Amino acid sequence: MSAADHESALAAGDSEPLRGSPAPSPWDPALARRMRETGRAVMEERMLPLLLADLATQK
C-alpha cells in the first residue's frame, strides 16, 4: 500500500482509528507519516482489488 492508496481510502471513508505502535513503511515513507498525521489506518482487506491489480502490473 502506498500513501496515495491510503489517501484514496480515507477519502472513501474506508478507515478506522490507528491503534498500536507506529511502524515504518520503508517502501513508502510518506505512508507512515500520513498515518501518524491522520491517526487513521486502512485495512488492506478493504483494498484487496486495488492491491491485487497493482501486483498484477508489476511483472
C-alpha positions in Angstrom: 0.0 0.0 0.0 1.2 3.5 -0.8 0.5 6.9 0.7 -1.7 7.6 -2.4 -3.7 4.4 -1.7 -4.1 5.4 1.9 -5.4 8.9 0.9 -7.9 7.3 -1.6 -9.2 5.1 1.1 -9.5 8.0 3.6 -11.5 9.9 1.0 -13.8 7.0 0.5 -14.3 6.6 4.3 -12.6 3.2 4.4 -10.5 3.8 7.5 -10.5 3.3 11.3 -8.6 4.7 14.2 -4.9 3.9 14.2 -4.0 1.5 17.0 -0.8 0.1 18.4 2.7 1.3 17.9 3.7 3.2 14.8 5.6 1.2 12.2 7.9 2.4 9.4 6.9 1.9 5.8 10.3 1.7 4.0 8.7 1.1 0.6 6.9 4.5 1.0 8.0 6.7 4.0 5.1 9.1 3.3 2.6 6.3 4.1 3.8 6.0 7.8 4.0 9.8 8.1 0.4 10.3 6.8 -0.9 7.5 9.0 0.6 9.3 12.1 -0.7 12.7 10.9 -4.3 11.5 10.3 -4.4 9.0 13.1 -6.3 6.7 10.7 -5.5 3.2 9.4 -6.7 1.4 6.3 -7.1 -2.3 6.5 -5.6 -4.0 3.4 -8.6 -6.3 3.2 -10.7 -3.3 2.3 -8.4 -2.5 -0.6 -7.8 -6.0 -1.9 -9.0 -5.5 -5.5 -6.8 -2.4 -5.9 -3.7 -4.1 -4.3 -4.1 -7.2 -6.4 -4.4 -5.1 -9.6 -1.2 -3.3 -8.5 0.6 -6.5 -8.1 -0.5 -7.8 -11.5 1.0 -4.8 -13.2 4.4 -5.2 -11.6 5.6 -8.1 -13.7 
